[in-house]
Every structure is written in structure tokens, then in C-alpha cells.
Amino acid sequence: MKIMVGGTFSPLHAGHKKLISRSFELAGPEGTVIIGLSSDTFAGRKSHPVMSYDERKAALERYVQGLPAGVRWEVEELNDRYGSALETDFDILVVSEETLPVALEINKLRRAKGKRMVEIHQIACVLAEDNRWISSTRIIRGEIDEAGHLMR
């Protein structure tokens, strides 16, 4: 299995970790996971401050190294919302509820190019203690920490 997943991952929080972990589970021990990571330029369009590409990549690598061994993986720089997903042959795109519309658009564009559509695997967003989604914006605002605990 070849799995693709992507994001800005700044800061890397419990929701991102669930997304990445699920990608590794779906890939299986002989599979491959391609983690698309927004470039500094592309991430700069966010409404909140974002750590540098190198800092985000290092955090991703530290997290992935703690996942079960055997799955091949690589980090690919994303300069737009699609990365190589329009051209690359792969099996599954893992997304959150929030990014599902992008996945549907990727399949539509793949079909228009004569490419095989890929399976979309959507995970539920992780909830914080207040039963609202964990998000980078909420973390940066100081509402919650990266695990979803309320900041008091």
C-alpha cells in the first residue's frame, strides 16, 4: 500500500498525530507513507504564525521515528494543496473532516487527467477537553495545548 497524507503540521498536535498514525496503520509493514509538508511559502498563507519548514519537518521526523518500524516513509514538500497527488500512483489519501473537500477535488482532477481515482480514508478530528476540535489556531491562541487540554 502506498499512502499519502499532508498538512502544515504547525504545531504538531494530537489530531495530526492521529492522522499520521492512521496512515502508517493503513500502509502496513511493507507499505509506504508519503507525508506532504507545506513549504514555508505555502504555509505562509495561514491566518496564524507557522514554524519554519525545517522545524516542522524535524518534529514530524521525531514523531514518525516512534511509530512501528517497517513502514517506509518520506516527507515531500508541498507548494500547493495537491503536491504530487495529481500525478503519483498511490492507493489511499488520508484526510481529516476538515480536509475532505481537498481530497474530493484531488480525485476529480485525477479523473480529468485520466488517472486512477484513489480511496479516501477520512478520520474524525480529535476533540479537546471542551469537546471542540483540536486545531493549531486554538493552540496558538493559548486556548488548549497540543494534547487538547484546556489552558487555565
C-alpha angles and dihedrals in degrees: 000000000000113000130190126200130164147182148124093266096197107172101010103234139175093275092053090047091053090050093050095042091051089051090056092047091052092047092055126201095305096040136099131232121202110199111200110208120193114246118238090256095049093042089050088076090070118111091234134051115278129204117243120277091249093052092048092046091050091051090049092049092050090051095045093049087063093056123094112293124243101058112110113224143172138182116236122194113240118212093174138014094276107044110177092331092105094057108023122092108235138142111226137023112204115208142161126239087263096055099039092104090059091052091052089050091050091055091047091052092045090053091050089054092050093251125140113264115241131225114260116217112194121196125198116252115255115250126225123223089277091056092248123119119278106240137169090239092057091047093050090048088056095242095121140003126242091274093052098256114147114250110230 
